[in-house]
Amino acid sequence: MLTLAQEDFGFEIEERDIDTSDEWTEKYGLMIPVIEVEGEIIQAGNIDFVTISKRFQKMS
């Protein structure tokens, strides 16, 4: 789903393994998957295309 939004809005996806960092595990532990844009968490847990699209439309 994130790749569909990427095709529409042309952003870069950075996938991180939270198990490689205690800081990330503490911050994101039970929330994964998490979508964060410019330091702001825009979705966590259940990810949907509409919410992602609205966020990127605001940035355009």
Beta strands, then each sheet from edge to edge (+ up, - down):
strand 1: 34-37
strand 2: 40-44
sheet 1: 1+ 2-
end
